[in-house]
Amino acid sequence: MSTNTNTLSKETELRLADFLTKTVDPESLAKKIRHVNYLLGLCLMCECETLQQNIQTAENGYFWLNELAEILDPYFDAD
């Protein structure tokens, strides 16, 4: 997995913050992301023909969506 060191522009940060605070509930979005990742993982395990053509892209998407879900609603946060 490569690490991206690019930073977001101020405008992008503001638009993202606005989206996350006014448009969607972060916990609800995190739940939906986890649900999509469950379906993606299930499809990968069942060797879905469509995803097999782009397996690396699907695996990367699975990882980054999990990261986003954790940022929105830290489910695995240890107390």
Secondary structure as UniProt FT lines:
FT   HELIX           10..18
FT   HELIX           19..23
FT   HELIX           26..45
FT   TURN            46..47
FT   HELIX           49..52
FT   TURN            53..54
FT   HELIX           55..72
FT   TURN            75..76
//
